[in-house]
Amino acid sequence: MASYEDLWYAARMTRIVYSPPRLLETFGETSVRYSMLTEVLDEVGRVRIREGRVSAQRPRVITPHYFVNQALVNFGEEARRYIEDVLRTTDGVRILEYGLQFLKEEYSEEVVAGAIDDVADQVEKTVRSRDTELWGVVIGVDDHWEVSLLRFVKELVQRSMPHNARAMAERGLLHAGSGNVPNAVRIEIESDFRQATGNRERARELGEKLRAYGLFGEYEDRFFELFRSSR
């Protein structure tokens, strides 16, 4: 198993050769292609090129409660209490979640001869000529290339987030109503209630989501009525 130092080194050594000017979609899924270049271990002058896709789901607004319970799984109690206090005392906190999925069926790999910077230049020229696609070129570490890929995706998410947030704000989705819950969350829950009508499995999923969002108590009576009617 890789040590923390190995992963830290892989992240530090990652170089993003080309990051596409396009951003992640605000109201739809985005397919991101990548070319990951790494020097083959113990083989001088050999470069491995991995190509594939990462699917980014439509960004969604989540509650601070959900963020704390999902994102801080491996943190201690003191860290959890600290971030809970920060989120509780900060008015208008809005958190966007990007569902990212590696599409293994879209993955390919080849090894070519050459210096890695020269190969990267050629790959970048090819990718730039295909400007209709969202495609990045990255130089990473062979043993931990997925860490390097996550570094690229993180950079793309960070660039996209202000644009996505502005687009959502323009539609009023980030405005908070009762209980300081963003409208986007309320709309999502209402849609889930409609889809769960007469569907026991969807109703169970809705119950889990309400608990994860910290909103079960608010919707409890309505949920149990839905659950009873879905038998």
C-alpha positions as CSV (number, residue, x, y, z in Angstrom):
1,M,0.0,0.0,0.0
2,A,1.3,3.4,-0.9
3,S,2.4,5.7,2.0
4,Y,1.2,9.2,2.5
5,E,4.6,10.4,1.4
6,D,4.3,8.5,-1.9
7,L,1.0,10.0,-2.7
8,W,2.2,13.5,-1.6
9,Y,5.2,13.1,-3.9
10,A,3.0,12.0,-6.8
11,A,0.7,15.0,-6.4
12,R,3.7,17.4,-6.1
13,M,5.4,15.9,-9.2
14,T,2.2,16.2,-11.4
15,R,2.4,18.7,-14.2
16,I,-0.7,19.8,-16.1
17,V,0.6,20.4,-19.6
18,Y,-2.7,21.5,-21.0
19,S,-5.9,22.3,-19.3
20,P,-8.9,22.9,-21.6
21,P,-10.4,26.4,-21.7
22,R,-13.9,25.0,-21.4
23,L,-15.5,24.4,-18.0
24,L,-17.7,21.8,-16.5
25,E,-21.4,22.1,-17.3
26,T,-23.6,23.7,-14.7
27,F,-26.9,22.0,-15.5
28,G,-25.8,18.8,-17.2
29,E,-23.2,16.0,-17.1
30,T,-19.7,16.6,-18.6
31,S,-17.4,14.1,-20.2
32,V,-13.7,15.0,-19.6
33,R,-11.0,13.2,-21.7
34,Y,-7.5,12.9,-20.5
35,S,-4.0,11.9,-21.8
36,M,-1.8,10.9,-18.9
37,L,1.9,10.6,-19.6
38,T,4.3,8.9,-17.3
39,E,7.9,7.7,-17.6
40,V,8.1,3.9,-17.5
41,L,10.0,2.8,-14.4
42,D,13.4,1.2,-15.1
43,E,13.1,1.9,-18.8
44,V,15.0,5.0,-20.0
45,G,13.4,6.8,-22.9
46,R,10.0,5.0,-22.7
47,V,6.8,6.9,-22.0
48,R,3.4,5.4,-21.1
49,I,0.4,7.2,-22.5
50,R,-2.9,6.4,-20.8
51,E,-6.1,7.8,-22.3
52,G,-9.6,7.7,-20.9
53,R,-12.6,9.6,-19.7
54,V,-13.9,11.0,-16.4
55,S,-17.6,11.7,-16.2
56,A,-18.6,14.7,-14.0
57,Q,-22.3,14.7,-12.9
58,R,-24.3,17.9,-12.8
59,P,-23.0,19.9,-9.9
60,R,-25.5,19.9,-7.0
61,V,-25.9,21.9,-3.9
62,I,-25.6,19.9,-0.7
63,T,-26.3,20.8,3.0
64,P,-23.5,21.4,5.4
65,H,-24.8,18.4,7.5
66,Y,-24.3,16.1,4.5
67,F,-20.8,17.6,3.8
68,V,-19.7,17.0,7.4
69,N,-20.9,13.4,7.5
70,Q,-19.7,12.4,4.0
71,A,-16.5,14.3,3.6
72,L,-15.1,14.0,7.1
73,V,-15.4,10.3,7.6
74,N,-11.8,9.7,8.6
75,F,-11.4,12.8,10.7
76,G,-11.4,12.8,14.5
77,E,-14.2,14.2,16.7
78,E,-12.4,17.5,17.4
79,A,-12.1,18.2,13.6
80,R,-15.7,17.4,13.1
81,R,-16.9,19.6,15.9
82,Y,-14.7,22.4,14.6
83,I,-16.0,22.3,11.0
84,E,-19.6,21.9,12.3
85,D,-19.2,25.1,14.4
86,V,-17.7,27.0,11.4
87,L,-20.6,25.9,9.2
88,R,-23.2,26.7,11.9
89,T,-21.9,30.2,12.5
90,T,-21.2,31.2,8.9
91,D,-24.3,32.6,7.3
92,G,-25.1,31.5,3.8
93,V,-22.7,28.6,3.4
94,R,-23.2,26.9,0.0
95,I,-21.4,23.7,-0.9
96,L,-21.3,22.3,-4.4
97,E,-20.7,18.5,-4.9
98,Y,-19.3,17.2,-8.2
99,G,-20.0,13.5,-8.7
100,L,-16.9,12.1,-10.5
101,Q,-16.8,8.7,-12.1
102,F,-13.9,7.0,-14.0
103,L,-15.1,5.3,-17.1
104,K,-12.9,2.2,-17.3
105,E,-14.5,1.1,-20.6
106,E,-13.1,4.2,-22.2
107,Y,-9.5,3.5,-21.1
108,S,-6.5,2.7,-23.3
109,E,-2.8,2.5,-22.8
110,E,0.3,2.4,-25.0
111,V,4.1,2.8,-24.5
112,V,6.2,4.9,-27.0
113,A,9.8,5.9,-27.3
114,G,11.1,9.4,-26.6
115,A,11.7,12.0,-24.0
116,I,8.6,12.7,-21.9
117,D,8.5,16.5,-22.6
118,D,8.8,15.9,-26.4
119,V,6.0,13.3,-26.3
120,A,3.9,15.7,-24.2
121,D,4.4,18.5,-26.8
122,Q,3.1,16.2,-29.6
123,V,0.2,15.0,-27.6
124,E,-0.7,18.6,-26.6
125,K,-0.7,19.6,-30.3
126,T,-3.1,16.8,-31.1
127,V,-5.4,17.6,-28.3
128,R,-5.5,21.3,-29.1
129,S,-6.6,20.5,-32.7
130,R,-9.6,18.7,-31.2
131,D,-11.0,21.8,-29.5
132,T,-14.6,20.6,-29.6
133,E,-13.8,18.2,-26.7
134,L,-12.9,18.9,-23.1
135,W,-9.5,17.2,-23.0
136,G,-6.5,17.6,-20.7
137,V,-2.8,16.5,-21.0
138,V,-1.0,15.6,-17.8
139,I,2.5,14.4,-16.8
140,G,2.3,12.2,-13.8
141,V,4.0,9.4,-11.8
142,D,3.7,5.9,-13.2
143,D,3.0,4.1,-9.9
144,H,0.4,6.6,-8.8
145,W,-1.0,8.0,-12.0
146,E,-4.5,8.1,-10.7
147,V,-3.3,10.6,-8.0
148,S,-2.0,12.8,-10.9
149,L,-5.3,12.4,-12.7
150,L,-7.2,13.6,-9.5
151,R,-4.9,16.6,-9.4
152,F,-5.9,17.5,-12.9
153,V,-9.6,17.0,-12.1
154,K,-9.3,19.1,-8.9
155,E,-7.9,22.0,-10.9
156,L,-10.7,21.8,-13.4
157,V,-13.4,21.7,-10.7
158,Q,-11.8,24.7,-9.0
159,R,-11.9,26.7,-12.2
160,S,-15.4,25.7,-12.9
161,M,-16.9,26.2,-9.5
162,P,-17.3,30.1,-9.6
163,H,-19.0,29.9,-13.0
164,N,-21.3,27.1,-11.9
165,A,-22.2,28.9,-8.7
166,R,-22.9,32.2,-10.5
167,A,-25.2,30.3,-13.0
168,M,-27.1,28.7,-10.1
169,A,-27.3,32.0,-8.2
170,E,-28.9,33.7,-11.3
171,R,-31.7,31.1,-11.2
172,G,-32.2,31.5,-7.4
173,L,-31.0,28.0,-6.6
174,L,-28.5,29.2,-3.9
175,H,-31.0,31.4,-2.1
176,A,-31.8,30.0,1.3
177,G,-35.4,29.8,2.5
178,S,-36.7,28.2,5.7
179,G,-34.1,26.6,7.9
180,N,-31.3,28.2,5.8
181,V,-31.6,25.4,3.3
182,P,-30.8,26.4,-0.3
183,N,-33.6,26.3,-2.9
184,A,-31.7,23.8,-5.0
185,V,-31.9,21.3,-2.1
186,R,-35.6,21.9,-1.7
187,I,-36.2,21.4,-5.4
188,E,-34.2,18.2,-5.4
189,I,-36.2,16.8,-2.5
190,E,-39.6,17.7,-4.0
191,S,-38.5,15.9,-7.2
192,D,-37.5,12.9,-5.2
193,F,-40.9,12.9,-3.4
194,R,-42.7,12.8,-6.8
195,Q,-40.5,10.0,-8.1
196,A,-41.0,8.0,-4.9
197,T,-44.8,8.0,-5.2
198,G,-45.9,4.4,-5.4
199,N,-42.3,3.2,-5.5
200,R,-41.1,1.5,-2.2
201,E,-37.4,1.4,-3.2
202,R,-37.4,5.1,-4.2
203,A,-39.1,5.9,-0.9
204,R,-36.3,4.1,1.0
205,E,-33.7,6.0,-1.0
206,L,-35.5,9.3,-0.2
207,G,-35.5,8.5,3.5
208,E,-31.7,7.9,3.4
209,K,-31.2,11.1,1.6
210,L,-33.2,13.1,4.1
211,R,-31.3,11.6,7.0
212,A,-28.0,12.3,5.2
213,Y,-29.0,15.9,4.6
214,G,-30.1,16.4,8.3
215,L,-33.7,17.2,7.2
216,F,-35.5,14.0,8.1
217,G,-37.2,15.6,11.1
218,E,-38.6,18.4,9.0
219,Y,-40.1,16.0,6.4
220,E,-40.8,13.1,8.7
221,D,-44.7,13.2,8.7
222,R,-44.8,13.6,4.9
223,F,-42.2,10.8,4.4
224,F,-44.0,8.3,6.5
225,E,-47.3,9.0,4.7
226,L,-45.5,8.5,1.4
227,F,-43.9,5.3,2.7
228,R,-47.2,3.8,3.8
229,S,-48.9,4.7,0.5
230,S,-46.1,3.0,-1.5
231,R,-46.9,-0.5,-0.2
